[in-house]
Amino acid sequence: MRLGRDFGWLWSAHAASTYGTWIAFGAFPLIAVRELHSPAFAVSLLEGAGLVVAAIVAIPLGPWIQHRTKRPVMIGMDLIRFLAMASIPMAYLVGSLSYGHLLVVSILSGTASIAFTAASGAHLKHLVRSDHLLTANGRFEGTTWVATAAGPPLGGALVGIFGPVTTIAADASSYLLSALAILRIRGTDVATPRNPAKLRFADFARGWSVIFHDRALRLLFLNQMAVNGLIMATGPLLAVLLLGEYHFSALEYGLAFGIPSLGGFAGARLSARLVSRYGRQRVMTATGWLRSIFPLGLAFIQPGVPGLLTVIVVEGLLIACMGIFNPINATERLQRSPAEHAAQVVSAWSISSKLSQAAFIAVWGVLATLTSPLTAITTSGVLLLGTPLLLPKQEHLTPAGEHHSRLPC
């Protein structure tokens, strides 16, 4: 299905920045450990604090983005991310790179990413017909999973050949490419007229207000926060388990998470076809249940080849289900959000996701310390079994356009 030239440029911008991000995956902890000799707590703080502070700083950006044309916002956020990332290799070359510098860049780039995502989501709703949104979101999702599979190995090779800040420079360049792609979009833009009155607290909370006013959106939101939080909480623990206790090599660790990402690409390509054949609600429910079951398989990880194969199979099945589910979820979210509040809804969703992930990571870090990484991973798998109970049922899913006629003021 052809979605038009302007969508192609928006998709190109997404691809450029996504590949840059995944090529630089793990670069900040690597630089903090190997170049700055930071302790483990500082490395954890670098990721956790970056998520939390960026999310808090981004809260007032939702109303600001909603009342501005979206392409200039996206270009501005790309330039902020470019300058922030580019400052790291420059500081490294002159010998002035510090831990504080990394922390500030982490916060700046995280905040700009939330703002970019909100503006991009609102512009996509304007750019693509409602009945084509699932196809568009499927293409974004497929690109993300291919980048997830290919980016880290490529980034590791670049680090091995050219040094630790090379991937940061590549990531910085990707934001310039993204900005150039957005400049090529020629269609109309969209902005909600500004109320002449001053912003109230309700304006900052508008995204959450829209989400919780709509029963289906509320259930999808709570489900997504729980699922993403529980899955992300196991990431650092799997690294400790596989690399530390089971002594997987860096190559084996890369394969364990690179190969399964191809399942996400396959799932994203199938998403629209499955919905066309079986219906949105049935596909959402089936994949929502399946993605809650497969992670429990990580409780059976062993050292050696059997453990490697277990991770690849479990993660592959999980990610394939996510590849199908995520475009449906993103489409439902956009279709159920009023156009005048779409950026605020996407911004609220992104902020909440980052905060919940940081909280889950912290709690599961404590749990792993008190018990063991494998026990904490197993606990996450057991709790995930209950998350499908939050999925909306058929009676909650009304056709697009019929569900936001009575929004709170």
Secondary structure, DSSP 8 states (H G I E B T S, - for coil): ----HHHHHHHHHHHHHHHHHHHTTTHHHHHHHHTS---HHHHHHHHHHHHHHHHHHHTTHHHHHHTS-HHHHHHHHHHHHHHHHHHHHHHHHTT---HHHHHHHHHHHHHHHHHHHHHHHHHHHHHS-GGGHHHHHHHHHHHHHHHHHHHHHHHHHHHHHH-TTHHHHHHHHHHHHHHHHHHT--S--------SS---HHHHTHHHHHHHHSHHHHHHHHHHHHHHHHHHHHHHHHHIIIIIIS---HHHHHHHHHTTHHHHHHHHHHHHHHHHHH-HHHHHHHHHHHHHHGGGGGGG--SHHHHHHHHHHHHHHHHHHHHHHHHHHHHHHHHHS-GGGHHHHHHHHHHHHHHHHHHHHHHHHHHHHHS-HHHHHHHHHHHHTTGGGGS--GGG---TTSS-TT---
